[in-house]
């Protein structure tokens, strides 16, 4: 496979992942962190870093909007719930090792 095709496939898979996460607003970031070690915020940071590596300036807010599909504060107001004690404990345990 040539590099251009690989890049196009990777980009398509990334767009599908982002669309999936935008549709699955029931899945909280803490759930993603506890199960996979990354969340929507991580993706937005990786997106911004990739832009900066290519000389493209993008703010944290703009990068988050690309991942969340709306301004972050709006997403939080509509979809984010308080983390349960169990979720917080799992997060703490995963991040102390």
C-alpha positions as CSV (number, residue, x, y, z in Angstrom):
1,X,0.0,0.0,0.0
2,X,1.4,3.4,-0.9
3,X,1.7,6.2,1.7
4,X,-1.1,8.3,0.2
5,X,-3.6,5.5,0.3
6,X,-2.6,4.6,3.9
7,X,-3.0,8.3,4.9
8,X,-6.4,8.4,3.3
9,X,-7.5,5.2,5.1
10,X,-6.2,6.4,8.4
11,X,-8.0,9.7,8.0
12,X,-11.3,8.0,7.1
13,X,-11.0,5.7,10.1
14,X,-10.3,8.7,12.4
15,X,-13.3,10.6,11.0
16,X,-15.5,7.5,11.6
17,X,-14.2,7.2,15.2
18,X,-15.0,10.9,15.8
19,X,-18.4,10.5,14.3
20,X,-19.0,7.5,16.5
21,X,-18.0,9.3,19.7
22,X,-20.1,12.3,18.7
23,X,-23.1,10.0,18.3
24,X,-22.4,8.1,21.6
25,X,-23.0,10.9,24.0
26,X,-24.0,8.3,26.6
27,X,-20.4,7.2,26.8
28,X,-18.7,9.6,29.3
29,X,-15.1,10.6,29.0
30,X,-14.2,9.0,32.3
31,X,-15.6,5.7,30.9
32,X,-13.3,6.0,28.0
33,X,-10.3,6.8,30.2
34,X,-11.1,3.9,32.5
35,X,-11.5,1.4,29.7
36,X,-9.1,2.7,27.0
37,X,-6.8,5.2,28.6
38,X,-7.9,8.0,26.3
39,X,-10.9,10.2,25.8
40,X,-12.4,12.9,23.6
41,X,-10.1,15.5,25.2
42,X,-7.1,13.4,24.4
43,X,-8.2,13.2,20.8
44,X,-8.6,16.9,20.6
45,X,-5.1,17.4,22.1
46,X,-3.6,15.0,19.5
47,X,-5.5,16.8,16.8
48,X,-4.1,20.2,17.9
49,X,-0.6,18.7,18.2
50,X,-0.8,17.3,14.7
51,X,-1.9,20.6,13.3
52,X,0.9,22.4,15.1
53,X,3.5,19.9,13.7
54,X,2.3,21.0,10.3
55,X,2.5,24.8,11.1
56,X,-1.3,25.1,11.5
57,X,-2.4,27.0,14.6
58,X,-5.6,25.9,16.2
59,X,-6.8,26.7,19.7
60,X,-7.8,24.1,22.3
61,X,-11.4,25.2,22.0
62,X,-11.4,24.8,18.2
63,X,-9.7,21.4,18.4
64,X,-12.3,20.3,21.0
65,X,-15.1,21.5,18.8
66,X,-13.8,19.3,15.9
67,X,-13.9,16.3,18.2
68,X,-17.1,17.0,20.1
69,X,-19.0,18.4,17.1
70,X,-20.0,21.4,19.1
71,X,-18.4,23.8,21.6
72,X,-17.1,21.9,24.6
73,X,-19.1,23.9,27.1
74,X,-22.3,23.1,25.2
75,X,-21.4,19.4,25.1
76,X,-20.7,19.3,28.8
77,X,-24.1,21.1,29.6
78,X,-26.0,18.7,27.3
79,X,-24.2,15.3,28.0
80,X,-21.7,15.3,30.8
81,X,-22.8,13.7,34.0
82,X,-21.1,13.7,37.4
83,X,-18.7,10.8,37.7
84,X,-19.8,8.2,40.1
85,X,-17.7,7.1,43.1
86,X,-16.9,3.9,41.3
87,X,-15.8,5.7,38.1
88,X,-13.6,8.0,40.1
89,X,-12.1,5.1,42.1
90,X,-11.3,3.2,38.9
91,X,-9.7,6.3,37.4
92,X,-7.6,6.9,40.5
93,X,-6.5,3.2,40.5
94,X,-5.6,3.3,36.8
95,X,-3.6,6.5,37.2
96,X,-1.5,5.5,40.2
97,X,0.4,2.7,38.6
